[in-house]
Amino acid sequence: MYKLLLFLIIGIILFVVASTYISRSLNNLINTSSRNKQYEEVSQLPVDFTESNTIAIVCPKAAQNNPLYPDADCKNTLYYGIAGIQQAVNNGGTDHTVYVKEGVYKIVSGSPISLVGSVPPRSLTLMGDSYPKKTIIDLSNGGGENAFNISGNSGFMFRNLYFTGGVEKGYIAIKANTNSSISLYNTNFQSLYAAITIDNINSLKIVNNKFINDHYSVYEDYVTASNSNVSIRNSLFYKNSGTIGIGHPETTVDLVNNVFLDNTMAFLSASNNFYISNNIFYNTVNLSPVDVITSPNSNSVIRYNFFYNNTGGQTCVLGSVPCVFDNTNVIGTDPKFISTNFSNLNLNLQQSSTLLHLGDPSEKNPDETASSPGMYGGTYACLQSYGCLENEYVPHTLDFNSDKRKDISDVILLIEGIFNSKSATYMDLNYSTTVDIQDIIVLINEIFK
């Protein structure tokens, strides 16, 4: 009975949307001549491209052979869809940027994207559209595949991308090994089995990233990993299970100005060489927020960190012994974030917070004031003026087929997602953690606006 009622409601919704769609299509035909002028305009590439020798533009599959697609960059490119990303990577030179335009790119089962280094080493940047546009890499149909496999002695940079695997977890966004150097800026990882796994790499640099509802956020293999350099700054770790796990005792870890909120664990490490400063650990519910299973060497530092409402055990453990903090580490003071509500997450500190400008004096905010702890303080503070991700942490899009319109075809894809259990996180339009008929209603309302 429930399914019959559901189909009846959906049928009514589709009829209304179809009527709207036909009306809009007629208007589109009338206005085609005025729009064609727009397609002839030459768009400007982001300034980040000025340092690359070669550039390739990838557009959504919906743009291919579509003269009405409203993006001038997609008119003459050779690369479309998820396969186009691999082609653009393969055809690039030693200093190459692949610009992946706004849209949803679905990983295909059995076909992860391969990034392979070269001799001499190459430099490759994969860049998505910046806010408010969104370049989404969707792993929910990938059959457990990785999105990107990285190997070889080269440098690989990711910027402005959203990785999501769907509500059901089981996917790895980036798997890197064999002497590669990885940098990630302004990138989201949400609802994945693992966001980033590393094994025997040279370095990993993470700045202004968001890790949300992942099983593992950053994981270094505990068996085969050799020493690497890992730097994580000004990033958010929110509602993850195994947040950061470092496997090799000689891996150097730099953990500065991050927020760890509502995680099962925060930092579990076998490394005895680390620098942990200006972080906020809030509501860690299972293990200790900082749990180092080996005795640290004399170079290791833990200072100017702030711990609040962590209930998983000792605040900090070094080699099975509770940490002996100096007076720069503070336990029990509410940081007073603006909002920790998932649908309105804002982790700036309130003006009444006693933590403002109470961070490590060796770190300065971009305006040269004394640093504050958390992701909005310190040298790499994630400020709007610096092009960082905004406070919208769920990579929502209402254009599920990336055709630059919100219409009946997007409603159909949303319905298919509900019934085949392949709906990705970005389809959860009302932040309920499930994709259902309520999200259809949200989409219909947006179409009518």
FENJOFEN-V202197 format. One record per backbone hydrogen bond with DSSP energy under -0.5 kcal/mol. NH is the residue of the N-H (numbers start at 1). CO is the residue of the C=O. If there is no record, write none. Layout:
nh=NH co=CO
nh=NH co=CO
This chain:
nh=5 co=1
nh=6 co=2
nh=7 co=3
nh=8 co=4
nh=9 co=5
nh=10 co=6
nh=11 co=7
nh=12 co=8
nh=13 co=9
nh=14 co=10
nh=15 co=11
nh=16 co=12
nh=17 co=13
nh=18 co=14
nh=19 co=15
nh=20 co=16
nh=21 co=17
nh=22 co=18
nh=23 co=19
nh=24 co=20
nh=25 co=21
nh=26 co=22
nh=27 co=23
nh=28 co=24
nh=29 co=25
nh=30 co=26
nh=31 co=27
nh=32 co=29
nh=35 co=31
nh=36 co=32
nh=37 co=33
nh=38 co=34
nh=38 co=35
nh=39 co=35
nh=40 co=36
nh=40 co=37
nh=41 co=38
nh=43 co=41
nh=49 co=46
nh=50 co=47
nh=51 co=48
nh=52 co=49
nh=53 co=95
nh=54 co=95
nh=56 co=97
nh=58 co=99
nh=59 co=79
nh=63 co=60
nh=64 co=61
nh=66 co=63
nh=67 co=65
nh=69 co=66
nh=71 co=69
nh=74 co=71
nh=75 co=72
nh=79 co=57
nh=81 co=59
nh=84 co=80
nh=85 co=81
nh=86 co=82
nh=87 co=83
nh=88 co=84
nh=89 co=85
nh=90 co=86
nh=91 co=87
nh=92 co=89
nh=96 co=123
nh=97 co=54
nh=98 co=125
nh=99 co=56
nh=99 co=97
nh=100 co=98
nh=100 co=127
nh=101 co=58
nh=101 co=99
nh=103 co=134
nh=105 co=103
nh=105 co=136
nh=106 co=104
nh=107 co=105
nh=107 co=138
nh=108 co=111
nh=109 co=141
nh=110 co=142
nh=111 co=108
nh=113 co=147
nh=115 co=113
nh=115 co=149
nh=116 co=114
nh=117 co=151
nh=123 co=94
nh=124 co=155
nh=125 co=96
nh=126 co=157
nh=127 co=98
nh=127 co=125
nh=128 co=159
nh=129 co=100
nh=133 co=130
nh=136 co=103
nh=136 co=134
nh=137 co=162
nh=138 co=105
nh=138 co=136
nh=139 co=137
nh=139 co=164
nh=142 co=139
nh=145 co=142
nh=147 co=172
nh=148 co=173
nh=149 co=113
nh=150 co=148
nh=150 co=175
nh=151 co=115
nh=152 co=178
nh=154 co=152
nh=155 co=122
nh=156 co=181
nh=157 co=124
nh=158 co=183
nh=159 co=126
nh=160 co=185
nh=162 co=135
nh=163 co=188
nh=164 co=137
nh=165 co=190
nh=165 co=191
nh=167 co=423
nh=169 co=166
nh=172 co=145
nh=173 co=194
nh=174 co=195
nh=175 co=148
nh=176 co=174
nh=176 co=197
nh=177 co=150
nh=178 co=199
nh=179 co=200
nh=181 co=154
nh=182 co=203
nh=183 co=156
nh=184 co=205
nh=185 co=158
nh=186 co=207
nh=188 co=161
nh=189 co=210
nh=190 co=163
nh=191 co=212
nh=193 co=171
nh=194 co=171
nh=195 co=216
nh=196 co=217
nh=197 co=174
nh=198 co=219
nh=199 co=176
nh=202 co=180
nh=203 co=180
nh=204 co=229
nh=205 co=182
nh=206 co=231
nh=207 co=184
nh=208 co=233
nh=210 co=187
nh=211 co=236
nh=212 co=189
nh=212 co=210
nh=213 co=238
nh=215 co=192
nh=216 co=193
nh=217 co=242
nh=217 co=243
nh=218 co=243
nh=219 co=196
nh=220 co=245
nh=221 co=198
nh=225 co=221
nh=229 co=202
nh=230 co=228
nh=230 co=252
nh=231 co=204
nh=232 co=254
nh=233 co=206
nh=234 co=256
nh=236 co=209
nh=237 co=259
nh=238 co=211
nh=239 co=261
nh=241 co=214
nh=242 co=215
nh=243 co=241
nh=244 co=266
nh=245 co=218
nh=246 co=268
nh=251 co=248
nh=252 co=228
nh=253 co=251
nh=253 co=273
nh=254 co=230
nh=255 co=253
nh=255 co=275
nh=256 co=232
nh=256 co=254
nh=257 co=277
nh=259 co=235
nh=260 co=280
nh=261 co=237
nh=261 co=259
nh=262 co=282
nh=264 co=240
nh=265 co=241
nh=266 co=288
nh=267 co=289
nh=268 co=244
nh=269 co=291
nh=270 co=246
nh=272 co=249
nh=273 co=251
nh=275 co=253
nh=276 co=301
nh=277 co=255
nh=277 co=275
nh=278 co=303
nh=278 co=304
nh=280 co=258
nh=281 co=279
nh=281 co=306
nh=282 co=260
nh=282 co=280
nh=283 co=308
nh=285 co=263
nh=285 co=283
nh=286 co=264
nh=287 co=264
nh=290 co=315
nh=291 co=267
nh=291 co=289
nh=292 co=317
nh=293 co=269
nh=293 co=291
nh=297 co=272
nh=300 co=297
nh=301 co=274
nh=303 co=276
nh=306 co=279
nh=307 co=330
nh=308 co=281
nh=311 co=284
nh=311 co=309
nh=312 co=284
nh=317 co=290
nh=318 co=321
nh=319 co=292
nh=319 co=294
nh=320 co=292
nh=321 co=318
nh=323 co=316
nh=325 co=323
nh=329 co=326
nh=330 co=305
nh=332 co=307
nh=333 co=307
nh=334 co=332
nh=338 co=348
nh=339 co=346
nh=344 co=341
nh=345 co=342
nh=346 co=339
nh=350 co=336
nh=353 co=350
nh=356 co=353
nh=358 co=355
nh=359 co=371
nh=363 co=360
nh=365 co=369
nh=366 co=378
nh=368 co=365
nh=371 co=363
nh=373 co=355
nh=374 co=278
nh=377 co=374
nh=381 co=378
nh=382 co=375
nh=383 co=381
nh=386 co=383
nh=387 co=384
nh=388 co=383
nh=393 co=391
nh=395 co=393
nh=396 co=394
nh=397 co=426
nh=400 co=398
nh=402 co=399
nh=407 co=405
nh=410 co=407
nh=411 co=407
nh=412 co=408
nh=413 co=409
nh=414 co=410
nh=415 co=411
nh=416 co=412
nh=417 co=413
nh=418 co=414
nh=419 co=415
nh=420 co=416
nh=422 co=417
nh=423 co=417
nh=427 co=424
nh=428 co=425
nh=429 co=427
nh=431 co=428
nh=436 co=434
nh=439 co=436
nh=440 co=436
nh=441 co=437
nh=442 co=438
nh=443 co=439
nh=444 co=440
nh=445 co=441
nh=446 co=442
nh=447 co=443
nh=448 co=444
nh=449 co=445
nh=449 co=446
